[in-house]
Amino acid sequence: MPPSLSPARRRTRFSTLLEKHREFLPELFIVSDVNLTAPTAATIAIEARHARESGLPAARGGWRWVPKLSVTSHGEVCPRCEEALNS
């Protein structure tokens, strides 16, 4: 069995893992956006806020609030919906 990691080392490894997969986190957590900050306390904190506080536009017909909407024949959609419509 490997030796136990210190709490600080676990936080660092977890933060590194989150950063590595940053672009996939909104899909994983089923949210519009994820902001990561370096852990400074003894624990890693998670904060959730409504996306309208971010100032991002809401995609019509969907739940995502994204930095940029794409104009299609179906109206303004998020990039993920645009990709699905074009496939």
C-alpha positions in Angstrom: 0.0 0.0 0.0 1.4 3.4 -0.9 2.1 5.9 1.9 -0.6 8.4 2.6 -0.3 11.8 1.1 -0.4 14.9 3.3 -3.6 17.0 3.1 -1.6 19.8 1.4 -0.3 17.3 -1.2 -3.8 15.9 -1.8 -5.1 19.5 -2.4 -2.3 20.1 -4.9 -2.9 16.9 -6.8 -6.7 17.5 -6.9 -6.2 21.1 -8.1 -3.8 19.9 -10.8 -6.4 17.3 -11.9 -9.1 19.9 -12.1 -6.9 22.3 -14.0 -5.9 19.6 -16.5 -9.6 18.9 -17.3 -10.9 22.5 -16.9 -12.6 22.6 -20.3 -14.7 19.5 -19.5 -15.8 20.6 -16.0 -18.9 22.5 -17.0 -20.2 19.4 -18.7 -19.2 17.2 -15.7 -20.8 19.4 -13.1 -23.8 20.3 -15.4 -23.2 24.0 -15.1 -22.5 26.8 -17.6 -19.1 27.9 -16.3 -16.4 26.8 -13.8 -13.8 29.1 -12.4 -10.8 27.5 -10.6 -8.7 29.3 -8.0 -5.7 28.0 -6.2 -6.5 26.4 -2.8 -5.2 28.5 0.1 -7.0 27.1 3.1 -7.0 23.6 4.6 -9.8 22.6 2.4 -11.0 23.1 -1.2 -14.2 25.2 -1.4 -16.9 25.0 -4.0 -19.1 28.0 -4.7 -22.2 28.0 -6.9 -23.9 31.1 -8.3 -26.6 31.6 -10.9 -25.0 32.1 -14.3 -26.8 35.4 -14.9 -24.4 36.9 -12.3 -21.5 36.2 -14.7 -22.9 38.5 -17.4 -22.9 35.7 -20.0 -25.7 35.5 -22.5 -28.2 32.7 -22.2 -28.7 30.3 -25.1 -32.3 30.2 -26.3 -33.8 26.7 -25.9 -31.1 25.5 -23.7 -29.8 25.9 -20.2 -26.2 27.0 -20.9 -24.9 30.6 -20.4 -21.8 30.9 -22.6 -19.3 33.6 -23.5 -20.5 33.7 -27.2 -23.6 32.5 -29.0 -23.7 31.4 -32.6 -26.4 32.6 -35.0 -28.0 29.8 -36.9 -31.2 29.2 -38.8 -32.6 27.9 -35.4 -31.7 31.2 -33.7 -28.9 31.9 -31.3 -27.4 28.7 -29.8 -24.4 27.7 -27.7 -21.4 26.2 -29.5 -22.4 22.7 -28.3 -25.9 23.0 -29.9 -24.4 24.5 -33.0 -22.1 21.5 -33.4 -25.1 19.1 -32.9 -27.2 21.0 -35.4 -24.4 20.9 -38.0 -23.7 17.1 -37.6 
